[in-house]
Amino acid sequence: MTRRLAPYAVGIAGALAVTAAIGLVSSRFQVPGLSAFYLLLVLWLGATWGRGPAVAGSVAAFLMYDFFFVPPVGTLTVRGPSELLELMVLLAVALVTGQLAGSLRRTQSAAEALAADERAMYELATAALRSPEVTVALSLLSERAMRLQGVSRFALVAMDFGHAMPLAGGELTADELRQATWSYDNKRPVGVAVSNGAVRLMKTRPEGAEAAYLPLASGVAVMKIEAGHPDPSDLRMLAALVGLADLLLDRRRAVLEADRARGFEASDRLKAAILSSLSHELKSPIASLRAGLTALLAPQAGLQPEQRDLLRDLDGQANRLDRLVGDMLALSRLEAGVELDREPHRFADLVGTALHQLRPSLNGRDVKLDIADDLPPVEVDELQVGRVLTNLLENADEWAPEGGRIEVGASANEGWLTAWVENDGPAIAPTELDRVFETFWTRRARGSGLGLAISKRVVEAHGGTIRAENRRRGPRFTFTLPLARIAAAR
Amino acid sequence: MQRALRAGLRYHDFEVRAVGTGEEAVREAAAWRPDVILLDLGLPGMDGFATLRALRPATRAGVIVVSVMPGEKDKVRALDAGADDYVVKPFGTDELVARIRAVLRRQADVRAGEPVIRTGDLEIDLARRSVTTAGRAVKLTPTEYELLRYLALHAGKPVTHTTLLRQVWGEYAIGDKYNTRYVVAQIRKKLGDDPANPRYIVNEPGVGYRLQA
């Protein structure tokens, strides 16, 4: 109270001092218009303390001047318009300068507040960027927010891959975490909103009682704002802090995701390295075996026919071993998530290549193709699908009776090619129809039990399906493959 | 492996020298001047591909790359780096000998410089740009002829999709392997060639095509 009245006291004291000075001067010299000194006083009062003290000062000055200097001296009488005019001028000067100074001061204090905000934000942002741990910066930020008037709580929760994790501003209750998660999942703020660069309280909110939730790009800001709206500039500052928190949480998530991707990549690289070294370790001795065995098969080696037969059998076994190793590696590669080299291919060409490769083992088997010439191309990994076709063809060859026939067909429908491989061998037991694609399932002594499992994985990696069924003629394997999106003919 | 190969190849009357590293291979190739080099990509010391690149200026010998790696990318890379052919371990001696003979035959053909290439009953007259199968003329479009001609000039050797694209469609061809697949299918149709039982053009899965020699 005293602080608010002090300027008025100064105004009156100033008027007294100026009156004394005028009295002193006019007792020695005869100077006209000394009352102008009062103008100086009023100007100074207006500029320094505003309108009120200036008016008080100007009224006091007028009264004193009237009392001490205007004849009849010693009375407070106003005689004639000239004195009234003098009073009016003093009052007008007081009002105008007070007004001007006041608005100037308001602009200045607003600018200072803004500069303070900016400095605070700048300090926070640089601290955030400098500290490698985002959580440190977030804690600083939360502390800064809680120094704002009316903000009693400011917590930040990161949403990591669907998991709420409090990072700054203290622990949250289970219920609050649920609320935060809901707010984040539905992208719906609870109790507050940010609009026009300021945090605004929502009217529906029970004032101050409960925490408010503001969903951000990678987390949620949880805050409690006291009843009775805080200062607008504080709410703007709060919005700026929320914006910075949003950026920091986002940066944290980007770092996490990069780390995670690097982890996956490293484990993929490790798997690939193990597979490739395993492949080398297993295949090298088999390669030596086959080179040695087949070298001795040359007539120049001078072996007897029955010895050569034995070697041929051994070479056949080495070859089988190689196939088994190859199948196991192929399966583990597929399970590790092999990258498909997908390109448009003519399905008839893929079947042709598989048949060409199998020609020695098919041994003149009758194969009937039912593939239209104008079938649109499929978009597949040539080698992987080649594996499917050789597996299914070999399987069919295994089961078709002597002189029996294998049929291969394909048709296109709505973006997918449906292909089948059928033989006229014995039916598969109904209970076994689903099991044939299981790893190591085999009906024959010679198979690795991996061919159909590999086929299923390859087809599914392409987004297709594969199934076994018994047709009237015999077992049929049907699978689907994606057609090329653009028919890339010339 | 080395001993088995050396024995096997000697039984087929080849003269063989074996070295253990890429550096030695480059030296030996320049000094001894072999006709065919078997190059294992999994060499100790100098990397297999580096050896392949170093061999190319040092020798005119055909290079057959031997690899245990099943990846087709390596085959393509080796062929594009100047290899004449590749075999994947494990392989039988018969298969290897057949590949070596094919490379040797091709060298002889190239040296003879005959303007007519014959494979089975397919005849390609380079001077007259005409193609016949069993004496019957086959009409090919210019693109089809260029592709067949390039395969014929390298008969027996696998030619990669990229090489075909560059040779047939030009240096700045926008690579679409389906172009080559489509054109090869057209040529096969006109030649009466069945991909399941090819007499002329054999598909090399993941790599390209080979005209049977």
Interface residues (C-beta under 8 A of the other chain):
Chain A: S276 S279 H280 K283 S284 I286 A287 S288 L289 R290 A291 G292 T294 A295 L296 L297 A298 P299 Q300 A301 D315 A318 N319 D322 G326 L329 D341 E343 P344 H345 R346 A348 D349 V351 G352 T353 L355 H356 R359 V367 L369 P377 E382 L383 G386 A484 A488 A489 R490
Chain B: M1 R3 A4 L5 A7 G8 L9 Y11 H12 D13 G42 V68 M69 P70 E72 K89 P90 F91 G92 T93 D94 D176 K177 Y178 N179 R181 Y182 V183 A185 D194 P195 A196 N197 P198 V202 N203 P205 G206
